[in-house]
Each structure stands twice: as structure tokens, then as C-alpha cells.
Amino acid sequence: ARREDSDTTVIVERRIALMDSRMGKMHKQKHALAVPVSVHNLGRSLLAMDKSDLLVTPGTYQLAVEVWRKHTDMLQVYQQTLELPNYHAPGLMLSDIQIAQNIVEAQEDSNSKFLRGRWDILPAPSRTFHSGSPFYVYYEIYNLVRDSFGNTRYEVAYEVTSKFVVSSISRVCCCN
């Protein structure tokens, strides 16, 4: 937010384009986001979190996101190539890992934009954490083989390391 902002809300226009390079098909979305402004964040950069759902088939895509603060010359553009796997293919598969600030079981009347199944996942897009502060990891495992009782058995191991400290934190979790 700019120091001279007198409004309590800033309107940001977000445009998304997802192009399938094989088919030449383009998926587009355009939305206005309201970003609250207060005396506490004047003169500071703000993070506007949002989510867009696009129904597409597996494949390689070019993603472009453009964010423009209305009535200003402030514009930001982000581009990335995305590989969307076919999670219905045979064999064990793992979704992308999502780092989160918090994960809780969703309330029935939740209007959160960040629901995944029965979980309300608050993303951590900056992926910056302070020592001693908790963070959460969310991912989905596909095509686990079930036994005759419908149960699965698997082991998950992950390691977190700091860019600046040589030591690491490890955790192994075994679930039935």
C-alpha cells in the first residue's frame, strides 16, 4: 500500500491465461481482488492471496498471471511452464507439495477459498518462516494399493533444510 492511500481497500485486477501448447487452446480468467489497507500496512508491500480453478486435461501448459493495481501504473507479470500429470494413470503418484501457514479441518459452513477435500489450507506463498514457528506441508498420494480390509500401509519421510544454516530437521512418519 502506498503511504498516500486514503482508501481502506485497494482494488487489484488479476488476469490469468493458461495455454495448452499442443492444442493451441487458451483458458482465460479476469477477476478484481479487494485488498484491505490499514495504518499498519501503509508504505509496505502487501500480499493478496487468491485461488483460481481451471478445469484442464493433463499436459504441458504456459501460465501467465498479470496483476494490475487499478488507477495506477503498478503492474506485475508472472510466467511459468506447468506440467500437469495424469493422476488417473496406473502406479503410485504424489501431487505437488504445498507449504502452508496453517492446515485445519474445515468447518461445514466454511467459505474459505483454500479448501481441499475436508481441509482448509492457508498457503504460505513467500515460503519464508521464522525459527521456532510451525509450518505445514500438504500433498496427496494417488493409487495406493489397499489390502483386503481396505487399508493402506505407507511410510513418509521428509527433510527440511535452511538455505543459511547447515543443520537440518528430519521427520519420519509411518501411517496405517
C-alpha positions as CSV (number, residue, x, y, z in Angstrom):
1,A,0.0,0.0,0.0
2,R,1.2,3.5,-0.8
3,R,1.7,6.0,2.1
4,E,-0.7,8.4,0.3
5,D,-3.5,5.8,0.2
6,S,-6.6,7.2,1.8
7,D,-8.9,4.3,1.0
8,T,-9.4,1.3,3.3
9,T,-9.3,-1.1,0.2
10,V,-7.2,-1.3,-2.9
11,I,-8.6,-2.9,-6.0
12,V,-6.3,-5.2,-7.9
13,E,-7.2,-6.7,-11.3
14,R,-5.9,-10.1,-11.9
15,R,-5.8,-11.8,-15.3
16,I,-4.8,-15.4,-15.8
17,A,-4.1,-17.1,-19.1
18,L,-3.3,-20.8,-19.4
19,M,-2.3,-22.0,-22.9
20,D,-2.2,-25.6,-24.0
21,S,0.8,-25.7,-26.3
22,R,-0.4,-28.9,-28.1
23,M,-4.0,-27.9,-28.8
24,G,-3.5,-24.1,-29.0
25,K,-6.4,-23.7,-26.6
26,M,-6.4,-20.8,-24.2
27,H,-8.1,-20.7,-20.8
28,K,-8.6,-17.1,-19.5
29,Q,-9.9,-15.6,-16.3
30,K,-10.2,-12.0,-15.1
31,H,-11.1,-11.0,-11.6
32,A,-10.9,-8.0,-9.3
33,L,-9.5,-8.5,-5.8
34,A,-10.1,-6.2,-2.9
35,V,-7.0,-5.8,-0.7
36,P,-7.6,-4.2,2.7
37,V,-5.4,-1.3,3.6
38,S,-4.8,-0.1,7.2
39,V,-2.4,2.3,9.0
40,H,-0.3,-0.8,9.8
41,N,0.5,-1.7,6.2
42,L,0.8,1.8,4.6
43,G,4.1,2.1,2.8
44,R,4.6,-1.7,2.8
45,S,4.2,-4.3,0.1
46,L,1.1,-6.4,0.5
47,L,0.4,-10.0,-0.5
48,A,-3.0,-10.6,-2.0
49,M,-3.7,-14.4,-1.8
50,D,-6.4,-15.9,-4.1
51,K,-7.2,-19.1,-5.9
52,S,-8.5,-19.8,-9.4
53,D,-9.7,-23.2,-10.5
54,L,-9.4,-24.1,-14.2
55,L,-10.6,-27.5,-15.5
56,V,-8.0,-28.8,-17.9
57,T,-6.6,-32.1,-19.1
58,P,-3.1,-33.4,-18.3
59,G,-0.4,-31.9,-20.4
60,T,2.1,-29.1,-20.7
61,Y,0.9,-25.5,-20.3
62,Q,2.2,-22.0,-20.3
63,L,0.8,-20.0,-17.4
64,A,0.7,-16.2,-17.4
65,V,-0.6,-14.1,-14.5
66,E,-0.9,-10.3,-14.7
67,V,-1.8,-8.2,-11.7
68,W,-2.6,-4.5,-12.1
69,R,-3.5,-2.1,-9.3
70,K,-6.3,-0.1,-10.7
71,H,-5.9,3.7,-11.3
72,T,-2.0,3.3,-11.1
73,D,0.8,2.3,-13.3
74,M,1.7,-0.6,-11.0
75,L,1.7,-3.9,-12.9
76,Q,3.3,-7.2,-12.3
77,V,3.6,-10.2,-14.7
78,Y,4.5,-13.8,-13.8
79,Q,5.0,-16.6,-16.3
80,Q,5.7,-20.3,-15.8
81,T,5.6,-23.6,-17.7
82,L,3.4,-26.2,-16.0
83,E,3.4,-29.9,-16.4
84,L,0.1,-31.4,-15.3
85,P,0.4,-35.1,-14.8
86,N,-2.4,-37.7,-15.3
87,Y,-3.2,-38.7,-11.8
88,H,-5.5,-41.5,-13.2
89,A,-2.6,-43.3,-14.7
90,P,-1.6,-46.5,-13.1
91,G,1.2,-46.5,-10.4
92,L,1.9,-44.6,-7.3
93,M,1.9,-40.8,-7.7
94,L,2.4,-37.8,-5.5
95,S,0.9,-34.3,-6.0
96,D,3.0,-31.2,-5.8
97,I,3.9,-30.2,-2.2
98,Q,2.1,-27.2,-0.8
99,I,3.8,-25.4,2.0
100,A,1.2,-23.8,4.3
101,Q,0.9,-21.4,7.2
102,N,-1.8,-23.5,8.7
103,I,-3.9,-26.6,8.0
104,V,-7.1,-27.3,9.9
105,E,-10.2,-29.4,9.4
106,A,-12.7,-27.3,7.5
107,Q,-15.9,-26.3,9.1
108,E,-19.1,-27.3,7.3
109,D,-20.1,-23.6,6.7
110,S,-16.6,-22.5,5.7
111,N,-16.4,-20.1,2.8
112,S,-12.6,-20.4,2.5
113,K,-11.1,-20.2,-0.9
114,F,-8.4,-22.7,0.1
115,L,-10.4,-25.9,0.8
116,R,-9.1,-29.2,-0.4
117,G,-11.3,-32.1,0.5
118,R,-12.1,-31.7,4.2
119,W,-9.0,-29.5,4.8
120,D,-8.7,-25.7,5.0
121,I,-5.2,-24.9,3.9
122,L,-3.8,-21.4,4.3
123,P,-1.0,-21.2,1.8
124,A,2.5,-19.7,2.5
125,P,3.4,-18.3,-0.9
126,S,6.5,-16.5,0.4
127,R,7.9,-19.8,1.8
128,T,9.6,-17.8,4.5
129,F,9.4,-19.0,8.1
130,H,10.9,-17.8,11.4
131,S,12.8,-20.1,13.6
132,G,10.5,-21.8,16.1
133,S,7.4,-21.0,14.1
134,P,5.4,-24.0,12.8
135,F,4.7,-24.6,9.2
136,Y,2.6,-27.3,7.4
137,V,3.1,-29.5,4.4
138,Y,0.2,-30.7,2.3
139,Y,0.3,-33.2,-0.6
140,E,-1.9,-36.0,-1.9
141,I,-0.8,-39.6,-2.7
142,Y,-2.6,-41.3,-5.5
143,N,-3.1,-45.0,-6.3
144,L,-2.0,-46.5,-3.0
145,V,-2.7,-50.2,-3.0
146,R,-5.4,-51.3,-0.5
147,D,-5.4,-54.6,1.3
148,S,-8.4,-56.9,1.7
149,F,-9.6,-54.7,4.6
150,G,-9.4,-51.5,2.5
151,N,-6.4,-50.2,4.4
152,T,-3.1,-48.9,3.0
153,R,0.4,-49.1,4.6
154,Y,3.0,-46.5,3.7
155,E,5.9,-44.5,5.1
156,V,6.6,-40.9,4.5
157,A,9.9,-39.2,5.1
158,Y,10.8,-35.6,4.5
159,E,13.7,-33.3,5.3
160,V,13.8,-29.6,5.7
161,T,17.0,-27.6,5.4
162,S,17.7,-23.9,5.7
163,K,19.5,-22.0,3.0
164,F,21.7,-20.4,5.6
165,V,22.2,-23.0,8.3
166,V,24.0,-26.3,7.7
167,S,21.9,-28.3,10.2
168,S,18.7,-29.9,9.1
169,I,15.4,-31.1,10.6
170,S,14.1,-34.6,9.6
171,R,10.9,-36.4,10.4
172,V,9.7,-39.9,9.5
173,C,6.1,-40.7,9.8
174,C,4.6,-44.2,9.4
175,C,0.9,-44.4,8.8
176,N,-1.5,-47.3,8.6
